[in-house]
């Protein structure tokens, strides 16, 4: 597959709440010399329905997703959890069905944004400049399901002016977990509080992550308690300075 042209997948959270993150992902990809294609008919990957146990509903959404991203181009998106849905669960949803082959081929050519930059494009420095002290939150699904590891930190290490400080338990859940934060609100709040306190203890001004949903949850706690801490998606950081 050619790496100089990709289709982009914009997850629901990005589309509805953080559209600037999607635009910044495009900026970085174009800075890397990649032509970006966007299908405006794309919708949800079906993760929420799947995680909630509504597999038939998830399958209907997934069928449309496969149709929207048919072809042979790489597909890139700014969320490891959504990409994991396609990579890990589409093949089992469509095992021994008419979409068996298509689901498996899509799972092999869809990548999380930072993984694509580091391991497919083999590029880490995009000329970003961001003068601040930040810490990185390793989202649960990004680590345990997608397998994202050092890639985000590799990219952040190349940002001029950015100092990364590691917080305690950077890989512990922030308390979002999709519907978990609604069904178990008190527990979710306590988990967000712990994550934010660890970031503040590390002396960070910003929490960076690959997951907009995690950042939304943390931002809610931060703003409710009027704390001097910001949250940023890594795509927004990599687009700083140009």
Helices and strands as residue ranges (DSSP letters): E 5-9, H 12-17, H 19-31, E 35-38, H 47-51, H 55-68, E 74-77, H 80-84, I 85-89, H 90-93, H 100-109, E 110-112, H 113-115, I 116-120, E 129-136, H 140-141, I 142-146, H 151-156, E 160-164, H 180-183, H 185-201, E 206-209, H 212-224, E 230-233, H 234-238
